[in-house]
Amino acid sequence: MKRIEYRSRTPDWRRRLEGRHYDAIQFRDGYASAAPEMLVKCFGVRRSGKGRHADYAIRLGRILKIKRWRRR
C-alpha cells in the first residue's frame, strides 16, 4: 500500500498545498462521472528533493472511504 504520494513542486501545487492543513485527500481515477474515488487520511505535506527534482511528498494514512471501485 502506498504511503506517500508525490506531486511536482509547481506554482499550481504550491497554491494547493503550502500553508494549508488537510485532514483527508480525495483521489479520483479520471474525469468521468462514474470514475472510482477514494478518500484517504492525510498526515501532512513536506518538501522532497532539490532543483529540477523537487517534489511535494503527501504523507497518507488509511483509506477512509471508497466509491465506485471494481476489482479486476
CHARMM-style PDB file with segment names, atoms N, HN, CA, C and O in Angstrom:
ATOM      1  N   MET     1       0.844  -1.183   0.000  1.00  0.00      PROA
ATOM      2  CA  MET     1       0.000   0.000   0.000  1.00  0.00      PROA
ATOM      3  C   MET     1       0.887   1.243   0.000  1.00  0.00      PROA
ATOM      4  O   MET     1       1.870   1.319   0.738  1.00  0.00      PROA
ATOM      5  N   LYS     2       0.541   2.171  -0.802  1.00  0.00      PROA
ATOM      6  HN  LYS     2      -0.257   2.109  -1.402  1.00  0.00      PROA
ATOM      7  CA  LYS     2       1.309   3.399  -0.972  1.00  0.00      PROA
ATOM      8  C   LYS     2       1.106   4.329   0.232  1.00  0.00      PROA
ATOM      9  O   LYS     2      -0.032   4.592   0.622  1.00  0.00      PROA
ATOM     10  N   ARG     3       2.186   4.821   0.815  1.00  0.00      PROA
ATOM     11  HN  ARG     3       3.110   4.608   0.498  1.00  0.00      PROA
ATOM     12  CA  ARG     3       2.113   5.694   1.984  1.00  0.00      PROA
ATOM     13  C   ARG     3       2.470   7.136   1.681  1.00  0.00      PROA
ATOM     14  O   ARG     3       2.184   8.024   2.484  1.00  0.00      PROA
ATOM     15  N   ILE     4       3.102   7.391   0.516  1.00  0.00      PROA
ATOM     16  HN  ILE     4       3.335   6.670  -0.136  1.00  0.00      PROA
ATOM     17  CA  ILE     4       3.471   8.753   0.131  1.00  0.00      PROA
ATOM     18  C   ILE     4       3.078   8.972  -1.321  1.00  0.00      PROA
ATOM     19  O   ILE     4       3.387   8.152  -2.186  1.00  0.00      PROA
ATOM     20  N   GLU     5       2.403  10.064  -1.582  1.00  0.00      PROA
ATOM     21  HN  GLU     5       2.152  10.730  -0.879  1.00  0.00      PROA
ATOM     22  CA  GLU     5       2.028  10.464  -2.935  1.00  0.00      PROA
ATOM     23  C   GLU     5       2.845  11.704  -3.287  1.00  0.00      PROA
ATOM     24  O   GLU     5       2.887  12.658  -2.510  1.00  0.00      PROA
ATOM     25  N   TYR     6       3.488  11.699  -4.438  1.00  0.00      PROA
ATOM     26  HN  TYR     6       3.455  10.924  -5.069  1.00  0.00      PROA
ATOM     27  CA  TYR     6       4.353  12.811  -4.831  1.00  0.00      PROA
ATOM     28  C   TYR     6       3.676  13.681  -5.874  1.00  0.00      PROA
ATOM     29  O   TYR     6       2.991  13.180  -6.766  1.00  0.00      PROA
ATOM     30  N   ARG     7       3.873  15.001  -5.756  1.00  0.00      PROA
ATOM     31  HN  ARG     7       4.429  15.408  -5.031  1.00  0.00      PROA
ATOM     32  CA  ARG     7       3.429  15.978  -6.740  1.00  0.00      PROA
ATOM     33  C   ARG     7       4.592  16.919  -7.027  1.00  0.00      PROA
ATOM     34  O   ARG     7       5.335  17.274  -6.112  1.00  0.00      PROA
ATOM     35  N   SER     8       4.760  17.326  -8.274  1.00  0.00      PROA
ATOM     36  HN  SER     8       4.155  17.038  -9.017  1.00  0.00      PROA
ATOM     37  CA  SER     8       5.839  18.246  -8.662  1.00  0.00      PROA
ATOM     38  C   SER     8       5.670  19.580  -7.942  1.00  0.00      PROA
ATOM     39  O   SER     8       4.551  20.027  -7.693  1.00  0.00      PROA
ATOM     40  N   ARG     9       6.781  20.198  -7.619  1.00  0.00      PROA
ATOM     41  HN  ARG     9       7.690  19.835  -7.822  1.00  0.00      PROA
ATOM     42  CA  ARG     9       6.731  21.486  -6.929  1.00  0.00      PROA
ATOM     43  C   ARG     9       6.553  22.599  -7.968  1.00  0.00      PROA
ATOM     44  O   ARG     9       7.510  23.282  -8.331  1.00  0.00      PROA
ATOM     45  N   THR    10       5.326  22.768  -8.435  1.00  0.00      PROA
ATOM     46  HN  THR    10       4.549  22.213  -8.140  1.00  0.00      PROA
ATOM     47  CA  THR    10       4.971  23.778  -9.418  1.00  0.00      PROA
ATOM     48  C   THR    10       4.130  24.864  -8.742  1.00  0.00      PROA
ATOM     49  O   THR    10       3.628  24.647  -7.640  1.00  0.00      PROA
ATOM     50  N   PRO    11       3.969  26.024  -9.379  1.00  0.00      PROA
ATOM     51  CA  PRO    11       3.136  27.078  -8.774  1.00  0.00      PROA
ATOM     52  C   PRO    11       1.706  26.617  -8.490  1.00  0.00      PROA
ATOM     53  O   PRO    11       1.117  27.016  -7.485  1.00  0.00      PROA
ATOM     54  N   ASP    12       1.146  25.786  -9.360  1.00  0.00      PROA
ATOM     55  HN  ASP    12       1.624  25.462 -10.177  1.00  0.00      PROA
ATOM     56  CA  ASP    12      -0.211  25.283  -9.149  1.00  0.00      PROA
ATOM     57  C   ASP    12      -0.309  24.449  -7.865  1.00  0.00      PROA
ATOM     58  O   ASP    12      -1.207  24.665  -7.051  1.00  0.00      PROA
ATOM     59  N   TRP    13       0.613  23.500  -7.687  1.00  0.00      PROA
ATOM     60  HN  TRP    13       1.343  23.325  -8.349  1.00  0.00      PROA
ATOM     61  CA  TRP    13       0.587  22.661  -6.484  1.00  0.00      PROA
ATOM     62  C   TRP    13       0.987  23.468  -5.251  1.00  0.00      PROA
ATOM     63  O   TRP    13       0.512  23.174  -4.154  1.00  0.00      PROA
ATOM     64  N   ARG    14       1.836  24.464  -5.396  1.00  0.00      PROA
ATOM     65  HN  ARG    14       2.222  24.704  -6.287  1.00  0.00      PROA
ATOM     66  CA  ARG    14       2.210  25.322  -4.268  1.00  0.00      PROA
ATOM     67  C   ARG    14       0.961  26.007  -3.702  1.00  0.00      PROA
ATOM     68  O   ARG    14       0.771  26.036  -2.486  1.00  0.00      PROA
ATOM     69  N   ARG    15       0.107  26.558  -4.578  1.00  0.00      PROA
ATOM     70  HN  ARG    15       0.261  26.534  -5.566  1.00  0.00      PROA
ATOM     71  CA  ARG    15      -1.138  27.199  -4.123  1.00  0.00      PROA
ATOM     72  C   ARG    15      -2.055  26.209  -3.412  1.00  0.00      PROA
ATOM     73  O   ARG    15      -2.731  26.570  -2.449  1.00  0.00      PROA
ATOM     74  N   ARG    16      -2.080  24.979  -3.875  1.00  0.00      PROA
ATOM     75  HN  ARG    16      -1.531  24.686  -4.657  1.00  0.00      PROA
ATOM     76  CA  ARG    16      -2.976  23.979  -3.280  1.00  0.00      PROA
ATOM     77  C   ARG    16      -2.459  23.403  -1.963  1.00  0.00      PROA
ATOM     78  O   ARG    16      -3.251  23.017  -1.104  1.00  0.00      PROA
ATOM     79  N   LEU    17      -1.136  23.343  -1.799  1.00  0.00      PROA
ATOM     80  HN  LEU    17      -0.492  23.657  -2.497  1.00  0.00      PROA
ATOM     81  CA  LEU    17      -0.587  22.591  -0.670  1.00  0.00      PROA
ATOM     82  C   LEU    17       0.086  23.424   0.414  1.00  0.00      PROA
ATOM     83  O   LEU    17      -0.104  23.142   1.597  1.00  0.00      PROA
ATOM     84  N   GLU    18       0.863  24.437   0.051  1.00  0.00      PROA
ATOM     85  HN  GLU    18       1.017  24.666  -0.910  1.00  0.00      PROA
ATOM     86  CA  GLU    18       1.630  25.172   1.060  1.00  0.00      PROA
ATOM     87  C   GLU    18       0.725  26.072   1.911  1.00  0.00      PROA
ATOM     88  O   GLU    18      -0.159  26.757   1.397  1.00  0.00      PROA
ATOM     89  N   GLY    19       0.970  26.049   3.215  1.00  0.00      PROA
ATOM     90  HN  GLY    19       1.688  25.492   3.633  1.00  0.00      PROA
ATOM     91  CA  GLY    19       0.223  26.885   4.145  1.00  0.00      PROA
ATOM     92  C   GLY    19      -1.181  26.397   4.439  1.00  0.00      PROA
ATOM     93  O   GLY    19      -1.981  27.137   5.012  1.00  0.00      PROA
ATOM     94  N   ARG    20      -1.496  25.178   4.065  1.00  0.00      PROA
ATOM     95  HN  ARG    20      -0.846  24.577   3.600  1.00  0.00      PROA
ATOM     96  CA  ARG    20      -2.828  24.613   4.310  1.00  0.00      PROA
ATOM     97  C   ARG    20      -2.709  23.316   5.098  1.00  0.00      PROA
ATOM     98  O   ARG    20      -1.671  22.655   5.089  1.00  0.00      PROA
ATOM     99  N   HSD    21      -3.790  22.970   5.774  1.00  0.00      PROA
ATOM    100  HN  HSD    21      -4.634  23.507   5.782  1.00  0.00      PROA
ATOM    101  CA  HSD    21      -3.854  21.717   6.531  1.00  0.00      PROA
ATOM    102  C   HSD    21      -5.031  20.911   6.015  1.00  0.00      PROA
ATOM    103  O   HSD    21      -6.146  21.425   5.929  1.00  0.00      PROA
ATOM    104  N   TYR    22      -4.797  19.670   5.676  1.00  0.00      PROA
ATOM    105  HN  TYR    22      -3.891  19.252   5.746  1.00  0.00      PROA
ATOM    106  CA  TYR    22      -5.847  18.780   5.199  1.00  0.00      PROA
ATOM    107  C   TYR    22      -5.943  17.574   6.126  1.00  0.00      PROA
ATOM    108  O   TYR    22      -4.926  16.985   6.491  1.00  0.00      PROA
ATOM    109  N   ASP    23      -7.162  17.207   6.504  1.00  0.00      PROA
ATOM    110  HN  ASP    23      -7.989  17.686   6.208  1.00  0.00      PROA
ATOM    111  CA  ASP    23      -7.386  16.000   7.293  1.00  0.00      PROA
ATOM    112  C   ASP    23      -7.443  14.776   6.384  1.00  0.00      PROA
ATOM    113  O   ASP    23      -7.024  13.684   6.768  1.00  0.00      PROA
ATOM    114  N   ALA    24      -7.972  14.975   5.164  1.00  0.00      PROA
ATOM    115  HN  ALA    24      -8.313  15.862   4.853  1.00  0.00      PROA
ATOM    116  CA  ALA    24      -8.113  13.879   4.211  1.00  0.00      PROA
ATOM    117  C   ALA    24      -7.958  14.426   2.800  1.00  0.00      PROA
ATOM    118  O   ALA    24      -8.142  15.618   2.554  1.00  0.00      PROA
ATOM    119  N   ILE    25      -7.616  13.532   1.876  1.00  0.00      PROA
ATOM    120  HN  ILE    25      -7.466  12.563   2.075  1.00  0.00      PROA
ATOM    121  CA  ILE    25      -7.454  13.887   0.477  1.00  0.00      PROA
ATOM    122  C   ILE    25      -8.279  12.919  -0.352  1.00  0.00      PROA
ATOM    123  O   ILE    25      -8.274  11.712  -0.108  1.00  0.00      PROA
ATOM    124  N   GLN    26      -8.991  13.464  -1.342  1.00  0.00      PROA
ATOM    125  HN  GLN    26      -8.995  14.444  -1.541  1.00  0.00      PROA
ATOM    126  CA  GLN    26      -9.783  12.622  -2.223  1.00  0.00      PROA
ATOM    127  C   GLN    26      -9.026  12.395  -3.519  1.00  0.00      PROA
ATOM    128  O   GLN    26      -8.602  13.346  -4.175  1.00  0.00      PROA
ATOM    129  N   PHE    27      -8.856  11.134  -3.885  1.00  0.00      PROA
ATOM    130  HN  PHE    27      -9.200  10.361  -3.352  1.00  0.00      PROA
ATOM    131  CA  PHE    27      -8.223  10.755  -5.141  1.00  0.00      PROA
ATOM    132  C   PHE    27      -9.312  10.263  -6.079  1.00  0.00      PROA
ATOM    133  O   PHE    27     -10.255   9.590  -5.663  1.00  0.00      PROA
ATOM    134  N   ARG    28      -9.166  10.608  -7.349  1.00  0.00      PROA
ATOM    135  HN  ARG    28      -8.399  11.154  -7.687  1.00  0.00      PROA
ATOM    136  CA  ARG    28     -10.152  10.225  -8.357  1.00  0.00      PROA
ATOM    137  C   ARG    28      -9.407   9.691  -9.578  1.00  0.00      PROA
ATOM    138  O   ARG    28      -8.432  10.297 -10.023  1.00  0.00      PROA
ATOM    139  N   ASP    29      -9.855   8.571 -10.115  1.00  0.00      PROA
ATOM    140  HN  ASP    29     -10.646   8.079  -9.753  1.00  0.00      PROA
ATOM    141  CA  ASP    29      -9.209   7.935 -11.267  1.00  0.00      PROA
ATOM    142  C   ASP    29      -9.920   8.352 -12.550  1.00  0.00      PROA
ATOM    143  O   ASP    29     -10.732   7.601 -13.090  1.00  0.00      PROA
ATOM    144  N   GLY    30      -9.610   9.552 -13.032  1.00  0.00      PROA
ATOM    145  HN  GLY    30      -8.951  10.162 -12.593  1.00  0.00      PROA
ATOM    146  CA  GLY    30     -10.201  10.044 -14.280  1.00  0.00      PROA
ATOM    147  C   GLY    30     -11.216  11.145 -14.055  1.00  0.00      PROA
ATOM    148  O   GLY    30     -11.444  11.586 -12.929  1.00  0.00      PROA
ATOM    149  N   TYR    31     -11.828  11.584 -15.165  1.00  0.00      PROA
ATOM    150  HN  TYR    31     -11.643  11.225 -16.080  1.00  0.00      PROA
ATOM    151  CA  TYR    31     -12.768  12.698 -15.123  1.00  0.00      PROA
ATOM    152  C   TYR    31     -14.209  12.284 -15.358  1.00  0.00      PROA
ATOM    153  O   TYR    31     -15.110  13.116 -15.253  1.00  0.00      PROA
ATOM    154  N   ALA    32     -14.446  11.022 -15.673  1.00  0.00      PROA
ATOM    155  HN  ALA    32     -13.714  10.346 -15.758  1.00  0.00      PROA
ATOM    156  CA  ALA    32     -15.808  10.550 -15.927  1.00  0.00      PROA
ATOM    157  C   ALA    32     -16.668  10.685 -14.680  1.00  0.00      PROA
ATOM    158  O   ALA    32     -16.159  10.644 -13.560  1.00  0.00      PROA
ATOM    159  N   SER    33     -17.972  10.846 -14.877  1.00  0.00      PROA
ATOM    160  HN  SER    33     -18.385  10.879 -15.787  1.00  0.00      PROA
ATOM    161  CA  SER    33     -18.867  10.992 -13.725  1.00  0.00      PROA
ATOM    162  C   SER    33     -18.901   9.721 -12.873  1.00  0.00      PROA
ATOM    163  O   SER    33     -19.206   9.785 -11.681  1.00  0.00      PROA
ATOM    164  N   ALA    34     -18.593   8.573 -13.472  1.00  0.00      PROA
ATOM    165  HN  ALA    34     -18.346   8.522 -14.440  1.00  0.00      PROA
ATOM    166  CA  ALA    34     -18.592   7.307 -12.733  1.00  0.00      PROA
ATOM    167  C   ALA    34     -17.170   6.850 -12.396  1.00  0.00      PROA
ATOM    168  O   ALA    34     -16.946   5.657 -12.190  1.00  0.00      PROA
ATOM    169  N   ALA    35     -16.219   7.763 -12.336  1.00  0.00      PROA
ATOM    170  HN  ALA    35     -16.401   8.732 -12.503  1.00  0.00      PROA
ATOM    171  CA  ALA    35     -14.827   7.400 -12.039  1.00  0.00      PROA
ATOM    172  C   ALA    35     -14.681   6.937 -10.586  1.00  0.00      PROA
ATOM    173  O   ALA    35     -15.325   7.492  -9.696  1.00  0.00      PROA
ATOM    174  N   PRO    36     -13.849   5.935 -10.340  1.00  0.00      PROA
ATOM    175  CA  PRO    36     -13.611   5.476  -8.968  1.00  0.00      PROA
ATOM    176  C   PRO    36     -12.963   6.583  -8.131  1.00  0.00      PROA
ATOM    177  O   PRO    36     -12.152   7.360  -8.633  1.00  0.00      PROA
ATOM    178  N   GLU    37     -13.330   6.642  -6.856  1.00  0.00      PROA
ATOM    179  HN  GLU    37     -13.989   6.010  -6.447  1.00  0.00      PROA
ATOM    180  CA  GLU    37     -12.792   7.634  -5.928  1.00  0.00      PROA
ATOM    181  C   GLU    37     -12.437   6.970  -4.616  1.00  0.00      PROA
ATOM    182  O   GLU    37     -13.012   5.947  -4.244  1.00  0.00      PROA
ATOM    183  N   MET    38     -11.477   7.567  -3.916  1.00  0.00      PROA
ATOM    184  HN  MET    38     -11.010   8.398  -4.218  1.00  0.00      PROA
ATOM    185  CA  MET    38     -11.208   7.123  -2.558  1.00  0.00      PROA
ATOM    186  C   MET    38     -10.795   8.324  -1.715  1.00  0.00      PROA
ATOM    187  O   MET    38     -10.120   9.235  -2.195  1.00  0.00      PROA
ATOM    188  N   LEU    39     -11.201   8.311  -0.482  1.00  0.00      PROA
ATOM    189  HN  LEU    39     -11.750   7.572  -0.091  1.00  0.00      PROA
ATOM    190  CA  LEU    39     -10.865   9.336   0.490  1.00  0.00      PROA
ATOM    191  C   LEU    39      -9.830   8.735   1.430  1.00  0.00      PROA
ATOM    192  O   LEU    39     -10.058   7.678   2.019  1.00  0.00      PROA
ATOM    193  N   VAL    40      -8.674   9.420   1.573  1.00  0.00      PROA
ATOM    194  HN  VAL    40      -8.489  10.279   1.094  1.00  0.00      PROA
ATOM    195  CA  VAL    40      -7.548   8.874   2.328  1.00  0.00      PROA
ATOM    196  C   VAL    40      -7.118   9.863   3.406  1.00  0.00      PROA
ATOM    197  O   VAL    40      -7.058  11.065   3.150  1.00  0.00      PROA
ATOM    198  N   LYS    41      -6.824   9.378   4.590  1.00  0.00      PROA
ATOM    199  HN  LYS    41      -6.873   8.401   4.798  1.00  0.00      PROA
ATOM    200  CA  LYS    41      -6.325  10.199   5.693  1.00  0.00      PROA
ATOM    201  C   LYS    41      -5.011  10.850   5.287  1.00  0.00      PROA
ATOM    202  O   LYS    41      -4.161  10.201   4.677  1.00  0.00      PROA
ATOM    203  N   CYS    42      -4.836  12.134   5.621  1.00  0.00      PROA
ATOM    204  HN  CYS    42      -5.526  12.661   6.116  1.00  0.00      PROA
ATOM    205  CA  CYS    42      -3.615  12.866   5.278  1.00  0.00      PROA
ATOM    206  C   CYS    42      -2.867  13.239   6.558  1.00  0.00      PROA
ATOM    207  O   CYS    42      -3.450  13.801   7.485  1.00  0.00      PROA
ATOM    208  N   PHE    43      -1.571  12.921   6.599  1.00  0.00      PROA
ATOM    209  HN  PHE    43      -1.098  12.465   5.845  1.00  0.00      PROA
ATOM    210  CA  PHE    43      -0.739  13.244   7.758  1.00  0.00      PROA
ATOM    211  C   PHE    43       0.155  14.447   7.528  1.00  0.00      PROA
ATOM    212  O   PHE    43       1.011  14.750   8.360  1.00  0.00      PROA
ATOM    213  N   GLY    44      -0.030  15.140   6.406  1.00  0.00      PROA
ATOM    214  HN  GLY    44      -0.725  14.894   5.731  1.00  0.00      PROA
ATOM    215  CA  GLY    44       0.741  16.342   6.150  1.00  0.00      PROA
ATOM    216  C   GLY    44       1.522  16.281   4.859  1.00  0.00      PROA
ATOM    217  O   GLY    44       1.599  15.251   4.190  1.00  0.00      PROA
ATOM    218  N   VAL    45       2.109  17.442   4.529  1.00  0.00      PROA
ATOM    219  HN  VAL    45       2.046  18.279   5.073  1.00  0.00      PROA
ATOM    220  CA  VAL    45       2.871  17.600   3.288  1.00  0.00      PROA
ATOM    221  C   VAL    45       4.259  18.109   3.639  1.00  0.00      PROA
ATOM    222  O   VAL    45       4.416  18.980   4.494  1.00  0.00      PROA
ATOM    223  N   ARG    46       5.261  17.559   2.974  1.00  0.00      PROA
ATOM    224  HN  ARG    46       5.134  16.851   2.279  1.00  0.00      PROA
ATOM    225  CA  ARG    46       6.623  18.066   3.167  1.00  0.00      PROA
ATOM    226  C   ARG    46       7.292  18.195   1.813  1.00  0.00      PROA
ATOM    227  O   ARG    46       6.857  17.598   0.829  1.00  0.00      PROA
ATOM    228  N   ARG    47       8.345  18.976   1.778  1.00  0.00      PROA
ATOM    229  HN  ARG    47       8.698  19.462   2.577  1.00  0.00      PROA
ATOM    230  CA  ARG    47       9.111  19.144   0.543  1.00  0.00      PROA
ATOM    231  C   ARG    47      10.124  18.012   0.425  1.00  0.00      PROA
ATOM    232  O   ARG    47      10.671  17.546   1.425  1.00  0.00      PROA
ATOM    233  N   SER    48      10.366  17.580  -0.802  1.00  0.00      PROA
ATOM    234  HN  SER    48       9.922  17.959  -1.614  1.00  0.00      PROA
ATOM    235  CA  SER    48      11.291  16.492  -1.049  1.00  0.00      PROA
ATOM    236  C   SER    48      12.133  16.837  -2.273  1.00  0.00      PROA
ATOM    237  O   SER    48      11.593  17.290  -3.283  1.00  0.00      PROA
ATOM    238  N   GLY    49      13.434  16.632  -2.199  1.00  0.00      PROA
ATOM    239  HN  GLY    49      13.872  16.265  -1.379  1.00  0.00      PROA
ATOM    240  CA  GLY    49      14.313  16.874  -3.332  1.00  0.00      PROA
ATOM    241  C   GLY    49      14.689  18.333  -3.508  1.00  0.00      PROA
ATOM    242  O   GLY    49      14.236  19.208  -2.770  1.00  0.00      PROA
ATOM    243  N   LYS    50      15.538  18.575  -4.514  1.00  0.00      PROA
ATOM    244  HN  LYS    50      15.906  17.865  -5.113  1.00  0.00      PROA
ATOM    245  CA  LYS    50      16.011  19.932  -4.798  1.00  0.00      PROA
ATOM    246  C   LYS    50      16.081  20.156  -6.302  1.00  0.00      PROA
ATOM    247  O   LYS    50      16.167  19.205  -7.080  1.00  0.00      PROA
ATOM    248  N   GLY    51      16.043  21.417  -6.699  1.00  0.00      PROA
ATOM    249  HN  GLY    51      15.973  22.189  -6.067  1.00  0.00      PROA
ATOM    250  CA  GLY    51      16.208  21.766  -8.111  1.00  0.00      PROA
ATOM    251  C   GLY    51      15.128  21.182  -8.990  1.00  0.00      PROA
ATOM    252  O   GLY    51      13.942  21.251  -8.668  1.00  0.00      PROA
ATOM    253  N   ARG    52      15.549  20.603 -10.111  1.00  0.00      PROA
ATOM    254  HN  ARG    52      16.513  20.548 -10.373  1.00  0.00      PROA
ATOM    255  CA  ARG    52      14.595  20.028 -11.068  1.00  0.00      PROA
ATOM    256  C   ARG    52      13.851  18.827 -10.515  1.00  0.00      PROA
ATOM    257  O   ARG    52      12.803  18.450 -11.039  1.00  0.00      PROA
ATOM    258  N   HSD    53      14.379  18.229  -9.471  1.00  0.00      PROA
ATOM    259  HN  HSD    53      15.230  18.536  -9.046  1.00  0.00      PROA
ATOM    260  CA  HSD    53      13.763  17.030  -8.894  1.00  0.00      PROA
ATOM    261  C   HSD    53      12.977  17.331  -7.629  1.00  0.00      PROA
ATOM    262  O   HSD    53      12.737  16.437  -6.818  1.00  0.00      PROA
ATOM    263  N   ALA    54      12.572  18.590  -7.455  1.00  0.00      PROA
ATOM    264  HN  ALA    54      12.767  19.316  -8.114  1.00  0.00      PROA
ATOM    265  CA  ALA    54      11.835  18.981  -6.257  1.00  0.00      PROA
ATOM    266  C   ALA    54      10.378  18.525  -6.352  1.00  0.00      PROA
ATOM    267  O   ALA    54       9.725  18.689  -7.383  1.00  0.00      PROA
ATOM    268  N   ASP    55       9.892  17.957  -5.270  1.00  0.00      PROA
ATOM    269  HN  ASP    55      10.423  17.824  -4.433  1.00  0.00      PROA
ATOM    270  CA  ASP    55       8.516  17.461  -5.198  1.00  0.00      PROA
ATOM    271  C   ASP    55       7.900  17.828  -3.861  1.00  0.00      PROA
ATOM    272  O   ASP    55       8.590  18.239  -2.928  1.00  0.00      PROA
ATOM    273  N   TYR    56       6.582  17.670  -3.789  1.00  0.00      PROA
ATOM    274  HN  TYR    56       6.021  17.337  -4.547  1.00  0.00      PROA
ATOM    275  CA  TYR    56       5.866  17.672  -2.521  1.00  0.00      PROA
ATOM    276  C   TYR    56       5.571  16.216  -2.193  1.00  0.00      PROA
ATOM    277  O   TYR    56       5.107  15.466  -3.052  1.00  0.00      PROA
ATOM    278  N   ALA    57       5.836  15.818  -0.972  1.00  0.00      PROA
ATOM    279  HN  ALA    57       6.213  16.427  -0.275  1.00  0.00      PROA
ATOM    280  CA  ALA    57       5.550  14.459  -0.520  1.00  0.00      PROA
ATOM    281  C   ALA    57       4.342  14.535   0.410  1.00  0.00      PROA
ATOM    282  O   ALA    57       4.425  15.095   1.503  1.00  0.00      PROA
ATOM    283  N   ILE    58       3.230  13.974  -0.028  1.00  0.00      PROA
ATOM    284  HN  ILE    58       3.163  13.519  -0.917  1.00  0.00      PROA
ATOM    285  CA  ILE    58       1.995  13.974   0.761  1.00  0.00      PROA
ATOM    286  C   ILE    58       1.950  12.656   1.517  1.00  0.00      PROA
ATOM    287  O   ILE    58       1.871  11.587   0.912  1.00  0.00      PROA
ATOM    288  N   ARG    59       2.001  12.738   2.845  1.00  0.00      PROA
ATOM    289  HN  ARG    59       2.066  13.606   3.336  1.00  0.00      PROA
ATOM    290  CA  ARG    59       2.014  11.521   3.670  1.00  0.00      PROA
ATOM    291  C   ARG    59       0.590  11.036   3.885  1.00  0.00      PROA
ATOM    292  O   ARG    59      -0.257  11.774   4.386  1.00  0.00      PROA
ATOM    293  N   LEU    60       0.330   9.784   3.500  1.00  0.00      PROA
ATOM    294  HN  LEU    60       1.018   9.184   3.093  1.00  0.00      PROA
ATOM    295  CA  LEU    60      -1.016   9.210   3.518  1.00  0.00      PROA
ATOM    296  C   LEU    60      -1.199   8.211   4.649  1.00  0.00      PROA
ATOM    297  O   LEU    60      -0.253   7.547   5.075  1.00  0.00      PROA
ATOM    298  N   GLY    61      -2.419   8.119   5.120  1.00  0.00      PROA
ATOM    299  HN  GLY    61      -3.187   8.659   4.775  1.00  0.00      PROA
ATOM    300  CA  GLY    61      -2.800   7.149   6.142  1.00  0.00      PROA
ATOM    301  C   GLY    61      -3.735   6.109   5.553  1.00  0.00      PROA
ATOM    302  O   GLY    61      -3.580   5.693   4.404  1.00  0.00      PROA
ATOM    303  N   ARG    62      -4.696   5.700   6.344  1.00  0.00      PROA
ATOM    304  HN  ARG    62      -4.822   6.038   7.277  1.00  0.00      PROA
ATOM    305  CA  ARG    62      -5.603   4.643   5.905  1.00  0.00      PROA
ATOM    306  C   ARG    62      -6.688   5.192   4.973  1.00  0.00      PROA
ATOM    307  O   ARG    62      -6.975   6.389   4.963  1.00  0.00      PROA
ATOM    308  N   ILE    63      -7.271   4.296   4.204  1.00  0.00      PROA
ATOM    309  HN  ILE    63      -7.037   3.324   4.213  1.00  0.00      PROA
ATOM    310  CA  ILE    63      -8.364   4.646   3.308  1.00  0.00      PROA
ATOM    311  C   ILE    63      -9.629   4.790   4.148  1.00  0.00      PROA
ATOM    312  O   ILE    63      -9.999   3.877   4.887  1.00  0.00      PROA
ATOM    313  N   LEU    64     -10.285   5.933   4.032  1.00  0.00      PROA
ATOM    314  HN  LEU    64      -9.985   6.674   3.432  1.00  0.00      PROA
ATOM    315  CA  LEU    64     -11.477   6.204   4.821  1.00  0.00      PROA
ATOM    316  C   LEU    64     -12.762   5.809   4.105  1.00  0.00      PROA
ATOM    317  O   LEU    64     -13.725   5.376   4.739  1.00  0.00      PROA
ATOM    318  N   LYS    65     -12.774   5.962   2.773  1.00  0.00      PROA
ATOM    319  HN  LYS    65     -11.992   6.314   2.259  1.00  0.00      PROA
ATOM    320  CA  LYS    65     -13.990   5.687   2.019  1.00  0.00      PROA
ATOM    321  C   LYS    65     -13.628   5.372   0.570  1.00  0.00      PROA
ATOM    322  O   LYS    65     -12.712   5.974   0.009  1.00  0.00      PROA
ATOM    323  N   ILE    66     -14.349   4.428  -0.033  1.00  0.00      PROA
ATOM    324  HN  ILE    66     -15.093   3.940   0.422  1.00  0.00      PROA
ATOM    325  CA  ILE    66     -14.147   4.069  -1.434  1.00  0.00      PROA
ATOM    326  C   ILE    66     -15.497   4.117  -2.138  1.00  0.00      PROA
ATOM    327  O   ILE    66     -16.495   3.623  -1.615  1.00  0.00      PROA
ATOM    328  N   LYS    67     -15.522   4.723  -3.341  1.00  0.00      PROA
ATOM    329  HN  LYS    67     -14.710   5.124  -3.766  1.00  0.00      PROA
ATOM    330  CA  LYS    67     -16.748   4.796  -4.140  1.00  0.00      PROA
ATOM    331  C   LYS    67     -16.477   4.281  -5.546  1.00  0.00      PROA
ATOM    332  O   LYS    67     -15.428   4.557  -6.128  1.00  0.00      PROA
ATOM    333  N   ARG    68     -17.420   3.539  -6.078  1.00  0.00      PROA
ATOM    334  HN  ARG    68     -18.272   3.315  -5.605  1.00  0.00      PROA
ATOM    335  CA  ARG    68     -17.373   3.040  -7.461  1.00  0.00      PROA
ATOM    336  C   ARG    68     -16.095   2.275  -7.785  1.00  0.00      PROA
ATOM    337  O   ARG    68     -15.509   2.488  -8.846  1.00  0.00      PROA
ATOM    338  N   TRP    69     -15.666   1.422  -6.927  1.00  0.00      PROA
ATOM    339  HN  TRP    69     -16.142   1.250  -6.065  1.00  0.00      PROA
ATOM    340  CA  TRP    69     -14.438   0.655  -7.124  1.00  0.00      PROA
ATOM    341  C   TRP    69     -14.796  -0.752  -7.593  1.00  0.00      PROA
ATOM    342  O   TRP    69     -15.633  -1.414  -6.978  1.00  0.00      PROA
ATOM    343  N   ARG    70     -14.171  -1.216  -8.678  1.00  0.00      PROA
ATOM    344  HN  ARG    70     -13.491  -0.679  -9.178  1.00  0.00      PROA
ATOM    345  CA  ARG    70     -14.382  -2.578  -9.165  1.00  0.00      PROA
ATOM    346  C   ARG    70     -13.077  -3.333  -9.062  1.00  0.00      PROA
ATOM    347  O   ARG    70     -12.030  -2.821  -9.457  1.00  0.00      PROA
ATOM    348  N   ARG    71     -13.125  -4.528  -8.543  1.00  0.00      PROA
ATOM    349  HN  ARG    71     -13.976  -4.944  -8.222  1.00  0.00      PROA
ATOM    350  CA  ARG    71     -11.930  -5.388  -8.505  1.00  0.00      PROA
ATOM    351  C   ARG    71     -11.690  -5.950  -9.887  1.00  0.00      PROA
ATOM    352  O   ARG    71     -12.632  -6.320 -10.588  1.00  0.00      PROA
ATOM    353  N   ARG    72     -10.442  -6.014 -10.278  1.00  0.00      PROA
ATOM    354  HN  ARG    72      -9.677  -5.713  -9.709  1.00  0.00      PROA
ATOM    355  CA  ARG    72     -10.113  -6.544 -11.615  1.00  0.00      PROA
ATOM    356  C   ARG    72      -9.499  -7.903 -11.510  1.00  0.00      PROA
ATOM    357  OT1 ARG    72      -9.156  -8.506 -12.527  1.00  0.00      PROA
TER     358      ARG     72
END
